[in-house]
Amino acid sequence: MTTVLEDKIDGLKQQLITMAGIVEEMIAGSIKALANRDPALAETVIKRDEDRVNRLEVENQDAAINLIALHQPEAKDLRTIAMVVMINDVLERLGDHAVNIAQAAQYLISRPQVKPLIHIPKMADHAIAMLKDSLDAFSRADSELARSVCARDNAVDELNLVVRSELIATMVADSGTIERALKLILISLNLERIADLATNIAEDVVYMTTGEVIKHGRGAVTCAEPAAPPPSDH
């Protein structure tokens, strides 16, 4: 039989999952707006951050503080609430990254394409999957799933390097592409940061469930070797 505190923590975790779902949709929507050259969708992503994500971030933080103040949780429950507060903050930052991408998309939509989009959508798919799995790992206290998220960060880093390299070469060859290419590099950097933040969540899940510290290269975590650079183009 669960306690009142456990029920409230479960409710808070569900609110967090709801917020995460919105953020995932924002990231996917910002990339879809770019790929489909859809300014209305880009604007929708921006407004969702201002309206719902920011409101949920405040509500979740207040609820977590109230749980600590009213129930004085100890040990495992306190660690879980601390994780909720941390993830809540990360999700708000992820929403900001989605907005950054949508704003860059708004600039690019009205201008000729630099090159066909290939690697940027792949980066988005990887980053969104990593975020989803890191939250699932937290919800299920699954350290193995969390470790798999950490291992997949290399693939996004490699794609980011390829995108940047290709776009720098494009700017050198044609100075008229500089502003548009820089916007694409900005989008790639935001996706790389989204993957990093998903990895941060996963690292904390490993610590919460096993006590093992794998941040900053400490501890042992099985990660894949860096992927070979994909074929030229982005």
C-alpha positions in Angstrom: 0.0 0.0 0.0 1.4 3.3 -1.0 1.7 6.3 1.3 0.3 9.8 0.6 3.8 11.0 -0.1 4.5 8.2 -2.6 1.2 9.0 -4.4 2.1 12.7 -4.6 5.6 11.9 -6.0 4.0 9.6 -8.6 1.7 12.5 -9.6 4.6 14.9 -9.9 6.5 12.4 -12.0 3.5 12.1 -14.3 3.3 15.9 -14.6 7.0 15.8 -15.6 6.3 13.2 -18.3 3.5 15.4 -19.7 5.9 18.3 -19.8 8.6 16.1 -21.5 6.0 15.1 -24.1 5.4 18.7 -25.0 9.1 19.4 -25.2 9.6 16.4 -27.5 6.9 17.7 -29.8 8.4 21.2 -29.8 11.8 19.8 -30.9 10.3 17.6 -33.6 8.0 20.5 -34.7 10.9 23.0 -35.0 12.8 20.6 -37.3 9.6 19.8 -39.3 9.0 23.5 -39.7 12.5 23.8 -41.1 12.3 20.8 -43.4 8.8 21.6 -44.7 9.4 25.4 -44.8 6.4 26.0 -42.6 6.4 29.4 -40.8 3.1 28.8 -39.0 4.5 25.6 -37.3 7.7 27.4 -36.3 5.5 30.1 -34.6 3.5 27.4 -32.9 6.6 26.0 -31.3 7.7 29.4 -30.0 4.3 30.1 -28.5 4.1 26.7 -26.8 7.3 27.6 -24.9 5.9 30.9 -23.7 2.5 29.5 -22.8 2.6 25.9 -21.5 6.2 24.8 -20.9 7.1 27.8 -18.8 3.9 27.5 -16.8 4.5 23.8 -16.2 8.0 24.5 -15.1 6.8 26.8 -12.3 4.0 24.5 -11.3 6.3 21.5 -11.0 8.9 23.4 -9.0 6.2 24.7 -6.6 4.8 21.2 -6.2 8.2 19.8 -5.4 9.0 22.5 -2.8 5.6 21.9 -1.2 6.3 18.1 -0.9 9.6 18.8 0.8 8.1 21.4 3.2 4.9 19.4 4.1 6.2 15.8 4.2 9.9 16.2 5.0 10.9 13.2 2.8 14.1 11.2 3.6 16.5 9.1 1.6 15.0 7.6 -1.5 12.0 9.9 -1.7 14.2 13.0 -1.2 16.5 11.9 -4.0 13.5 11.3 -6.3 12.1 14.8 -5.6 15.6 16.3 -6.2 15.7 14.5 -9.6 12.3 15.8 -10.4 13.5 19.4 -9.7 16.6 18.9 -11.8 14.7 17.3 -14.8 12.1 20.0 -14.6 14.8 22.7 -15.0 16.4 20.7 -17.9 13.1 20.4 -19.7 12.6 24.1 -19.5 16.0 24.6 -21.0 15.2 22.0 -23.7 12.1 24.0 -24.6 14.4 27.1 -25.0 16.6 25.1 -27.4 13.5 24.1 -29.5 12.5 27.8 -29.7 16.1 28.7 -30.8 15.7 26.1 -33.6 12.2 27.4 -34.6 13.5 31.0 -34.7 16.4 30.0 -36.9 13.9 28.1 -39.1 11.8 31.3 -39.4 14.9 33.0 -40.9 15.7 30.2 -43.2 12.2 29.4 -44.5 12.0 32.7 -46.4 15.4 32.3 -48.1 16.9 29.8 -50.6 18.2 26.5 -49.2 21.9 26.2 -48.7 21.8 22.4 -49.3 19.3 19.6 -48.9 18.7 18.7 -45.2 20.0 15.2 -44.4 22.1 15.1 -41.2 20.2 17.7 -39.2 16.9 15.7 -39.2 19.0 12.6 -38.2 20.4 14.5 -35.3 16.9 15.5 -34.2 15.7 11.9 -34.4 18.6 10.8 -32.2 18.3 13.6 -29.7 14.5 13.1 -29.3 14.9 9.3 -28.8 17.6 10.0 -26.2 15.4 12.4 -24.3 12.5 10.0 -24.4 14.6 7.1 -23.2 16.3 9.1 -20.4 12.8 10.0 -19.1 11.6 6.4 -19.4 14.8 5.4 -17.5 13.9 7.8 -14.7 10.3 6.8 -14.5 11.2 3.1 -14.3 14.5 3.5 -12.4 16.2 1.6 -15.2 20.0 2.1 -15.0 20.7 0.0 -18.1 18.4 2.1 -20.3 20.1 5.2 -18.9 23.5 3.8 -19.8 22.3 3.2 -23.3 21.4 6.9 -23.6 24.9 7.9 -22.5 26.4 5.6 -25.1 24.4 7.2 -28.0 25.6 10.7 -27.4 28.7 10.1 -29.5 26.6 9.6 -32.7 25.0 13.1 -32.3 28.4 14.6 -31.6 29.8 13.1 -34.8 26.8 14.3 -36.9 27.3 17.8 -35.5 31.0 17.8 -36.6 30.0 16.7 -40.1 27.3 19.4 -40.4 29.7 22.1 -39.2 32.5 20.9 -41.4 30.3 20.8 -44.5 28.8 24.2 -43.8 32.2 25.9 -43.2 33.3 24.5 -46.6 30.2 26.0 -48.1 30.7 29.4 -46.6 34.4 29.4 -47.8 33.2 28.5 -51.3 30.4 31.0 -51.5 30.3 34.0 -49.1 26.7 34.6 -50.0 25.7 31.6 -48.0 27.3 32.7 -44.7 24.2 34.0 -42.8 22.1 31.0 -43.8 24.9 28.5 -43.1 25.5 30.0 -39.7 21.8 29.5 -38.9 22.1 25.9 -39.8 25.2 25.5 -37.6 23.2 27.1 -34.8 20.4 24.6 -35.3 23.0 21.7 -35.2 24.6 23.1 -32.0 21.2 23.3 -30.3 20.5 19.6 -31.3 23.9 18.6 -29.9 23.1 20.4 -26.7 19.7 18.7 -26.5 21.4 15.3 -26.7 23.9 16.5 -24.0 21.1 17.4 -21.7 19.4 14.0 -22.3 22.7 12.4 -21.4 22.9 14.5 -18.2 19.5 13.2 -17.1 20.6 9.6 -17.9 23.8 10.0 -15.9 21.8 11.2 -12.9 19.4 8.2 -13.2 22.5 5.9 -13.0 23.6 7.7 -9.9 20.1 7.6 -8.4 19.6 3.9 -9.0 23.1 2.5 -8.4 25.0 5.2 -6.5 27.6 5.1 -9.3 29.0 8.5 -10.5 29.6 8.4 -14.3 29.7 12.2 -14.9 32.9 13.9 -16.1 34.5 10.6 -17.0 34.2 9.1 -13.5 33.2 5.5 -13.0 32.7 2.9 -15.6 30.0 3.2 -18.2 29.8 1.1 -21.4 29.6 3.5 -24.3 29.8 2.9 -27.9 32.9 3.9 -29.8 32.5 7.2 -31.7 30.7 6.5 -35.0 32.5 6.9 -38.3 31.6 10.3 -40.0 28.5 9.9 -42.2 28.9 10.6 -45.9 29.5 14.2 -46.9 26.4 16.4 -47.0 24.0 17.6 -44.2 
